[in-house]
Amino acid sequence: MAGLRTLSVLYLLGVSALGFGLALQAHMPLAVGAKQVADATPGALVNAAGAADHFVIQPVWTWTVKTTSTLWDQAATEVARWIAPAAPKVATVKPKLSAPPKLRPSLPTAPNPVAKAAPAMELAQQPETENAPLLPAPDATPPSAGEIARVLDHLKLSLTRELYDNFELFLYVSKADHGPWHQRMFVFAKETSGDLKLTYNFPVSTGREVLMPNPDGTRMWKTDTPTGYFQLDPERVYRRYTSQQWGHKMPYAMFFSWENEGRQTGVAIHSAVAEDVALLGNRASAGCVRLAPQNAELLFRLIKANYRGLTPLFAYDRRTATMSKEGLLMHDKEGKLRYAEGYKVLVLIENKGGDDVIAALF
């Protein structure tokens, strides 16, 4: 808008100067008129006319012609710039079409570095197909058939009739640090005949059984794996989970339903990750029961697909706000078992490696 106003003023000045000059030219220069007057008047008038011609008329005429030409040139230039396309503005802006088009990057030929950073053998990062068959991870030191039979006999002796009748899958875990059963899980499924049959047995890692500082070093925590009978908490079953206390990943986590002194505990069965996989068969966890990633996924899928249902509630001591882990079940006033929706899976953890059972059997 300011440029347009300036152009208008210059144009009016130029036109005015040009009109003034043309008027002078059309009515004869004042110099000629002054000379004629001088010829027809007395000497004083002649002198006055001469002075006016020399000091006024000639300078005004010269200034008018010069100014008119200059203003006209400026006005013509501004009009040309105003009328012409915005060439100066185009010169200062990069045309959009001049930039090279963005090309889609080609696929990398080298492996993705992010994939290398993922923890080794962590199956929680792999896509899951519910119907895809799974096989147990290779086992370097499987127990003999005789040891498996001894574990089964010991388990049967450890179960009450109520426990035996109301659960369908039994996980026996030895947290011992030595013996033929040490650091191993035995999975027994109930058959239609009512008998128990070994389905899987896996090497595990249970708690270190020592005091350890938490990640920020402000508190010492027990890393014991509790012994006793436990159920799985149907509200705390996760394919992917990270420990809030330790910051460790816990894929295929299945937490125990065990309240101790008013606090729901964080003990779970889950997958080992990264370097912890190589420690299976040894006490290495913060209290949980770790499995190889492939075995953890297999057990997780087996339980979720086949063992959901009504399960008896464990007895609860209101004075201590602690749930029984001795295998005692809750009954109503009429002596009937109380049930809730859950998983028909019973976990028995003992500090027995098999050596101390031989004498009791013979």
C-alpha positions as CSV (number, residue, x, y, z in Angstrom):
1,M,0.0,0.0,0.0
2,A,2.9,2.4,0.8
3,G,4.5,1.7,-2.6
4,L,1.2,2.5,-4.4
5,R,0.9,5.9,-2.5
6,T,4.4,6.8,-3.4
7,L,3.8,6.0,-7.1
8,S,0.7,8.1,-7.1
9,V,2.5,11.2,-5.7
10,L,5.3,10.9,-8.2
11,Y,2.9,10.5,-11.0
12,L,0.9,13.6,-10.0
13,L,4.1,15.7,-9.7
14,G,5.3,14.5,-13.0
15,V,2.0,15.3,-14.8
16,S,1.9,18.7,-13.1
17,A,5.4,19.6,-14.2
18,L,4.7,18.3,-17.7
19,G,1.5,20.4,-17.9
20,F,3.3,23.5,-16.7
21,G,6.0,23.1,-19.3
22,L,3.6,22.5,-22.1
23,A,1.6,25.5,-21.1
24,L,4.7,27.7,-21.3
25,Q,5.6,26.3,-24.7
26,A,2.0,26.7,-26.0
27,H,1.8,30.4,-25.0
28,M,5.4,31.2,-26.1
29,P,8.3,31.4,-23.7
30,L,8.1,34.2,-21.3
31,A,11.5,35.4,-22.5
32,V,10.0,36.2,-25.9
33,G,7.0,38.0,-24.3
34,A,9.3,40.0,-22.1
35,K,11.4,41.1,-25.1
36,Q,8.4,42.4,-26.9
37,V,7.2,44.3,-23.9
38,A,10.7,45.9,-23.6
39,D,10.5,47.2,-27.2
40,A,7.2,48.8,-26.5
41,T,7.9,50.4,-23.1
42,P,10.2,53.0,-21.7
43,G,13.8,52.2,-20.6
44,A,12.9,51.5,-17.0
45,L,10.5,48.9,-18.0
46,V,13.0,47.5,-20.4
47,N,15.5,47.1,-17.7
48,A,13.0,45.5,-15.4
49,A,11.9,43.1,-18.1
50,G,15.5,42.2,-18.8
51,A,16.2,41.5,-15.2
52,A,13.1,39.4,-14.8
53,D,14.1,37.5,-17.9
54,H,17.6,36.9,-16.7
55,F,17.0,36.2,-13.0
56,V,13.5,34.6,-13.1
57,I,12.2,33.5,-16.4
58,Q,15.3,31.7,-17.7
59,P,16.1,29.9,-14.4
60,V,12.5,28.9,-14.0
61,W,12.3,27.6,-17.6
62,T,15.5,25.6,-17.2
63,W,14.4,24.1,-13.9
64,T,11.0,23.3,-15.3
65,V,12.4,21.5,-18.4
66,K,15.0,19.6,-16.3
67,T,12.5,18.7,-13.5
68,T,9.8,17.7,-15.9
69,S,12.1,15.3,-17.7
70,T,13.4,13.8,-14.5
71,L,10.0,13.4,-12.9
72,W,8.5,12.0,-16.0
73,D,11.3,9.4,-16.2
74,Q,10.8,8.4,-12.6
75,A,7.0,8.2,-13.0
76,A,7.4,6.1,-16.1
77,T,9.8,3.7,-14.3
78,E,7.5,3.3,-11.3
79,V,4.5,2.7,-13.6
80,A,6.5,0.1,-15.5
81,R,7.4,-1.7,-12.2
82,W,3.8,-1.5,-11.0
83,I,2.3,-2.9,-14.2
84,A,5.0,-5.6,-14.8
85,P,4.6,-9.1,-13.2
86,A,6.2,-9.4,-9.7
87,A,9.6,-10.3,-11.2
88,P,11.6,-8.9,-8.3
89,K,9.6,-11.0,-5.7
90,V,10.0,-14.2,-7.8
91,A,13.8,-13.6,-7.9
92,T,14.0,-13.7,-4.1
93,V,11.9,-16.9,-3.6
94,K,13.0,-20.4,-4.5
95,P,10.6,-22.0,-6.9
96,K,9.0,-25.1,-5.5
97,L,9.7,-27.1,-8.6
98,S,13.4,-26.3,-8.6
99,A,13.9,-28.5,-5.5
100,P,14.7,-32.2,-6.2
101,P,11.8,-34.4,-5.4
102,K,12.0,-36.5,-2.2
103,L,12.6,-40.1,-3.0
104,R,11.5,-43.0,-0.8
105,P,14.7,-44.5,0.8
106,S,15.7,-47.9,-0.4
107,L,15.4,-50.8,1.9
108,P,18.6,-51.4,4.0
109,T,20.7,-54.2,2.9
110,A,22.3,-54.6,6.4
111,P,20.4,-55.9,9.4
112,N,18.4,-53.3,11.4
113,P,20.6,-52.1,14.3
114,V,17.5,-51.8,16.5
115,A,16.9,-55.5,16.1
116,K,20.5,-56.2,17.3
117,A,19.8,-54.2,20.5
118,A,16.8,-56.4,21.5
119,P,17.6,-58.9,24.2
120,A,18.7,-62.2,22.9
121,M,16.1,-65.0,22.9
122,E,13.3,-62.7,24.3
123,L,10.3,-64.3,22.6
124,A,8.0,-61.6,23.9
125,Q,9.2,-59.4,21.0
126,Q,8.1,-62.0,18.4
127,P,4.6,-62.2,16.9
128,E,2.5,-64.9,18.4
129,T,0.2,-67.3,16.7
130,E,-2.1,-69.1,19.1
131,N,-2.4,-72.2,16.9
132,A,1.3,-72.5,16.1
133,P,2.9,-75.6,17.7
134,L,5.6,-75.0,20.3
135,L,8.3,-77.4,21.4
136,P,10.3,-77.2,24.7
137,A,13.7,-75.7,24.5
138,P,16.6,-78.2,24.4
139,D,17.5,-79.5,27.8
140,A,21.1,-80.4,28.4
141,T,20.5,-82.3,31.7
142,P,17.1,-83.9,31.7
143,P,16.2,-86.0,34.8
144,S,16.0,-89.8,34.4
145,A,12.6,-91.6,34.3
146,G,13.3,-92.9,37.8
147,E,13.7,-89.4,39.2
148,I,10.5,-88.3,37.5
149,A,8.6,-91.2,39.1
150,R,10.0,-90.2,42.5
151,V,8.9,-86.6,42.0
152,L,5.4,-87.8,41.1
153,D,5.2,-90.0,44.1
154,H,6.4,-87.2,46.4
155,L,3.9,-84.8,44.9
156,K,1.0,-87.2,45.5
157,L,2.0,-87.6,49.1
158,S,2.1,-83.8,49.5
159,L,-1.5,-83.1,48.2
160,T,-4.6,-83.3,50.3
161,R,-7.7,-84.8,48.7
162,E,-9.3,-81.4,48.3
163,L,-6.2,-80.1,46.5
164,Y,-6.0,-83.2,44.3
165,D,-9.7,-83.1,43.3
166,N,-10.0,-79.3,42.6
167,F,-6.9,-78.7,40.4
168,E,-6.1,-80.0,37.0
169,L,-2.5,-79.0,36.4
170,F,0.3,-79.3,39.0
171,L,3.6,-77.5,38.8
172,Y,6.2,-78.9,41.2
173,V,9.3,-76.6,41.6
174,S,12.5,-77.5,43.4
175,K,14.4,-74.4,44.5
176,A,17.2,-76.5,46.0
177,D,20.8,-75.6,44.9
178,H,21.9,-79.3,44.5
179,G,20.4,-82.7,44.0
180,P,18.8,-84.5,41.0
181,W,15.7,-82.3,41.2
182,H,17.5,-79.0,41.9
183,Q,16.3,-75.9,40.0
184,R,13.7,-77.7,38.0
185,M,10.0,-77.5,37.3
186,F,7.9,-80.6,36.7
187,V,4.5,-80.1,35.0
188,F,1.9,-82.8,35.7
189,A,-1.5,-82.8,34.1
190,K,-4.5,-84.7,35.4
191,E,-5.8,-87.3,32.9
192,T,-9.4,-88.4,32.4
193,S,-8.7,-91.4,34.5
194,G,-7.8,-89.1,37.4
195,D,-4.1,-90.0,37.4
196,L,-1.3,-87.5,36.9
197,K,1.1,-87.7,34.0
198,L,4.3,-85.7,33.3
199,T,3.8,-83.2,30.5
200,Y,7.0,-81.2,30.7
201,N,10.0,-80.6,32.9
202,F,12.1,-77.5,32.6
203,P,15.3,-76.1,34.2
204,V,14.5,-72.9,36.2
205,S,16.2,-70.2,38.2
206,T,14.7,-69.4,41.6
207,G,15.8,-66.7,44.0
208,R,19.4,-66.1,45.0
209,E,18.4,-66.4,48.7
210,V,20.5,-63.4,49.7
211,L,19.9,-59.8,50.6
212,M,20.4,-57.5,47.6
213,P,20.2,-53.7,47.2
214,N,17.4,-52.3,45.0
215,P,18.5,-50.5,41.8
216,D,19.0,-47.1,43.5
217,G,20.8,-48.6,46.5
218,T,18.4,-47.2,49.1
219,R,17.1,-50.5,50.5
220,M,18.1,-54.1,50.9
221,W,15.6,-56.7,49.6
222,K,15.3,-60.4,50.2
223,T,15.6,-62.5,47.1
224,D,14.1,-65.7,48.5
225,T,11.6,-67.7,46.6
226,P,8.8,-68.6,49.0
227,T,7.9,-72.3,49.6
228,G,4.4,-73.7,49.8
229,Y,1.3,-74.0,47.8
230,F,0.2,-71.2,45.5
231,Q,-2.5,-70.3,42.9
232,L,-2.1,-68.1,39.9
233,D,-3.7,-64.7,40.0
234,P,-6.1,-64.4,37.0
235,E,-5.9,-60.6,37.1
236,R,-2.1,-60.5,36.8
237,V,-1.2,-62.6,33.7
238,Y,0.8,-60.6,31.1
239,R,2.6,-61.5,27.9
240,R,4.8,-58.4,28.5
241,Y,5.7,-57.0,31.9
242,T,8.5,-55.0,33.5
243,S,9.2,-55.3,37.2
244,Q,8.5,-52.0,39.0
245,Q,10.8,-52.9,41.8
246,W,13.9,-54.1,39.8
247,G,13.2,-52.7,36.3
248,H,13.7,-56.1,34.7
249,K,11.7,-57.4,31.8
250,M,9.4,-60.3,32.7
251,P,7.8,-61.7,29.5
252,Y,5.0,-64.3,29.9
253,A,4.5,-63.3,33.6
254,M,2.0,-65.3,35.7
255,F,1.9,-63.9,39.2
256,F,1.0,-65.8,42.3
257,S,-2.2,-65.0,44.2
258,W,-0.6,-64.7,47.6
259,E,-1.2,-61.9,50.0
260,N,1.3,-61.6,52.8
261,E,0.7,-59.2,55.7
262,G,-1.8,-57.2,53.7
263,R,0.4,-56.9,50.6
264,Q,-0.1,-58.6,47.3
265,T,3.4,-60.1,46.6
266,G,5.2,-59.8,43.3
267,V,6.4,-63.4,42.9
268,A,5.7,-64.8,39.5
269,I,6.6,-67.5,36.9
270,H,8.1,-65.7,33.8
271,S,10.7,-65.9,31.1
272,A,14.3,-65.2,31.6
273,V,15.8,-62.7,29.2
274,A,19.2,-61.9,27.7
275,E,22.1,-63.1,29.8
276,D,19.8,-64.6,32.4
277,V,18.9,-67.4,30.1
278,A,22.4,-68.9,30.5
279,L,21.9,-68.9,34.3
280,L,19.0,-71.4,34.2
281,G,19.7,-74.3,36.5
282,N,21.1,-72.0,39.1
283,R,19.7,-69.6,41.8
284,A,19.8,-66.3,40.0
285,S,16.5,-64.4,40.3
286,A,15.2,-61.9,42.7
287,G,12.6,-64.4,44.0
288,C,10.6,-65.3,40.9
289,V,10.7,-68.6,39.0
290,R,12.4,-68.1,35.6
291,L,12.0,-70.3,32.6
292,A,13.7,-70.4,29.2
293,P,11.8,-68.0,26.8
294,Q,10.4,-70.9,24.7
295,N,9.3,-72.9,27.7
296,A,7.8,-69.8,29.4
297,E,5.7,-69.1,26.3
298,L,4.7,-72.8,26.0
299,L,3.5,-72.9,29.6
300,F,1.8,-69.5,29.3
301,R,-0.2,-70.6,26.3
302,L,-1.0,-74.0,27.7
303,I,-2.5,-72.6,30.9
304,K,-4.5,-69.7,29.3
305,A,-6.0,-72.0,26.7
306,N,-6.9,-75.0,28.8
307,Y,-7.1,-74.3,32.6
308,R,-9.4,-71.4,33.1
309,G,-12.3,-72.2,35.5
310,L,-13.6,-72.1,39.1
311,T,-10.9,-72.8,41.7
312,P,-11.1,-73.1,45.5
313,L,-10.0,-70.1,47.5
314,F,-7.0,-70.5,49.9
315,A,-7.7,-69.9,53.6
316,Y,-7.1,-66.3,54.8
317,D,-6.0,-65.2,58.3
318,R,-7.6,-61.9,58.9
319,R,-5.5,-61.1,62.0
320,T,-2.3,-61.2,60.0
321,A,-3.9,-60.3,56.6
322,T,-2.0,-63.3,55.2
323,M,-3.2,-66.0,52.8
324,S,-2.3,-69.6,53.6
325,K,0.5,-71.2,51.7
326,E,0.2,-74.5,53.5
327,G,-2.5,-75.8,51.2
328,L,-5.4,-74.9,53.5
329,L,-8.6,-74.0,51.6
330,M,-11.5,-71.7,52.6
331,H,-14.9,-73.1,53.6
332,D,-18.2,-71.5,54.3
333,K,-20.3,-72.0,57.5
334,E,-21.7,-75.2,56.1
335,G,-18.2,-76.6,55.5
336,K,-18.4,-76.3,51.7
337,L,-15.5,-75.0,49.7
338,R,-15.6,-71.4,48.4
339,Y,-14.8,-70.9,44.8
340,A,-13.8,-68.0,42.5
341,E,-12.9,-67.7,38.8
342,G,-9.2,-68.4,38.1
343,Y,-6.9,-71.0,36.8
344,K,-7.1,-74.6,37.9
345,V,-3.3,-74.7,38.4
346,L,-1.6,-75.5,41.7
347,V,2.1,-74.5,42.2
348,L,4.1,-76.3,44.9
349,I,7.5,-75.0,45.7
350,E,9.9,-76.8,48.0
351,N,13.6,-76.6,48.9
352,K,14.1,-80.3,48.1
353,G,16.6,-81.5,45.6
354,G,15.7,-85.2,45.7
355,D,18.6,-86.4,47.9
356,D,16.6,-86.0,51.1
357,V,13.6,-87.9,49.8
358,I,15.4,-91.2,49.1
359,A,15.6,-92.2,52.8
360,A,11.9,-91.4,53.3
361,L,10.8,-93.6,50.4
362,F,12.8,-96.7,51.4
